Amino acid sequence: MLLHEGHAQAMRFFTNINADSYDLISRLATFGQDIAWKHEIIRAVRGRSHILELACGTGILSSMLAERGKSVAGIDLTFEYLLILKRKLKMPIAQGTAEVLPYRDESFDAMVSSYLAKYVDVQKVIDECWRVLRPGGIVVFHDFTYPSGLICNLWHIYFELLRLAGRFVTSWKVVFRQLDDVIKKSDWVDQTIYALKNRKFQNVNCRCYTARTSTIVSAEKP
């Protein structure tokens, strides 16, 4: 299953020792913005009802979609995170990578992800999205981005504080120590926009949030 360094990095970050605390950490470490960003993903999906969440993790976004009457399926690399999801929600799930999806052609009318893009081969994921999406379907990618200007200085201070917190919250020590470097090195936004256009997706849209520390890219299959 480990095809490249992005997968290896994700599996170093998300493990059996921090699965139980993921939901709490995602709220606290983003000062509640995680839920706000997920509301934007849901808004982008609009009227689509049959949705696949890539990197569904513990099911935070899937649960929010299900609460709105959506039919949701999910796939994730980390088995222990999927076990947490199963405690919350009855939905079809699979363990695997978004780069090789175990679904038939044109199975979903929306595909969403949060915090996936920086760990994958974006072109492969978008090729699979094209295959699995129905005509008129939408794909929505959300992830962290490296800001500029004054916010960049605050961003670095924030991650220094996270590293300090990692001394006490040891199950998240590796993430708090390395995540900033992963974000800084990733050019997932440009790669995603290029790959979407190259694959002939339409209405490619890019929106930045929370002082450009988070970005959502969406596009529609004609």
Secondary structure as UniProt FT lines:
FT   HELIX           5..13
FT   TURN            16..21
FT   HELIX           22..29
FT   TURN            30..32
FT   HELIX           33..45
FT   TURN            46..47
FT   STRAND          50..54
FT   TURN            57..58
FT   HELIX           60..67
FT   TURN            68..69
FT   STRAND          71..76
FT   HELIX           79..88
FT   STRAND          93..95
FT   TURN            98..99
FT   TURN            105..106
FT   STRAND          108..114
FT   HELIX           117..119
FT   HELIX           122..132
FT   STRAND          133..144
FT   HELIX           150..166
FT   TURN            167..168
FT   HELIX           170..172
FT   HELIX           173..185
FT   HELIX           188..198
FT   TURN            199..200
FT   STRAND          202..209
FT   TURN            210..213
FT   STRAND          214..220
//
